């Protein structure tokens, strides 16, 4: 009875926090924790070039700036 309760709790946690659960499963398999996800999308060429140049001049990490903008966009839309 106790193990069934534990299993239900574990399934509930896995359902509610899928990214964390997937990270733990990957750690079990690879013994490495990866918290970043690679995305692939298209951006206007001139915008991409201007952004790359801007980040290089300011010594910004492009990925970090895009991630920051995504977070701000999500928060603003709440």
N, C-alpha and C positions, 0 to 999 in steps of 0.2 A: 504494500500500500504506500509506504514512504517513498520508494523509488519511482512509483507512478506519479506522485505529487512532484517530485524533483524533475522528472521528465517533462511534465506540463509546464513547470516554471521555466525550464531551459528552452522549450519551444516558444514560449511567450517572449522571452528575452530575444531569441533569434529573430522572431517576426518583427518585433518593435525596433530593433537596432541592427538591421541587416548588414550595413557596411562594416560595423565592428565585428559582427559574427564572421563575415567573409574574410576579414583581415586575420582573425584568429585561426580560421581554417587554413588560410594560406601559410601562416606561420607554422602550423603543424606540419605542413607539407614541405616547406622550403627552409624553415628555421630563420626566416627574415621577415621583418615587419615593414610593409610598404603602405604608407598612408596617402600616397599620391596616386592619381589616376591620369593616364595619358589620354588626351582628347584630340580629335582630328576634325577640324572644320575649316572652311574657306573664308578668307578675309580679302577685301579689296587690296590689290597689290600696292598702290601708292600709300594707303593707310598703314599697311604693314611695314613698309619701308620707313615711313615717317615715325612710327611708333618705335621701331628698332633703333633708329638714329637717336630719338629722344631718350630712350632708356640707356643707350650707350653713353651719351653725353652726361646724363645725370647719375650714371653708374647704378641704375636700377636693375633688378632682376625682372625680366619681362614676364615670366610666369607668375611671380609673386604679385606684380602689378595687376595682371589680368585677374588673378584670384581675388585680390582686394576689390577690384571693380565689380566682380560677380557678386561678392558678399554684400557690397553696398547696394547693388541693384535689387537683390533679394529682400534686404531689410527695408528698403524704401517702398517696395511694392506690398508690404504687409498691411 
